[in-house]
């Protein structure tokens, strides 16, 4: 699979940044770019992930930001689920991670 959601976070192999940790996701939004649906992830520290991307993907990310998308945007074109379903699953993963953090004794 090109997208994996697990206990650690979100891995979209096409983004070339490795796993995006649940805790690093600040907000999830949906975007449609000329008929292509995306799930946009706004991150607390996007520069950490952007530094991992190859130059050609950094250029594509810059173009996406110019039209109002986040630098970490997951295309759902060609996937077996739509962007709303994927966004919901990512939201659930963020919620579970938040609950795990609040259960850790101090």
Steps between C-alpha positions, in 0.01 A plus 500: 500500500617854438328635815535334840328612821635338816562575869787732410333714235441544128733373231437607142790356304444757224587791735849358568510626862453177693235471767320820601442455873146545627623757752644715221165542323341830600204508264347296217318659209360392165599664174403454138756607241355494149288196582772316691405442866758544777524464876721784623695458822604816679790408724639656816855491355467461122863595441615174661311298240575734210872458569464127427346550155701485179533831314245415231234432764586819687423690180164323464422578866582865445257510208231339718552762772455778242143377434417468870585137569736380772847375415398148609198427284389145426337440164214254513473470122540135410453375857225263605359761742396860464657799673221530761546140612879536518468829691268329748748216557784748551287697744429179695873423514574847636227459763634161613853643528366793703320263736813287545701812591242606759506152658875505564565550874712796593 
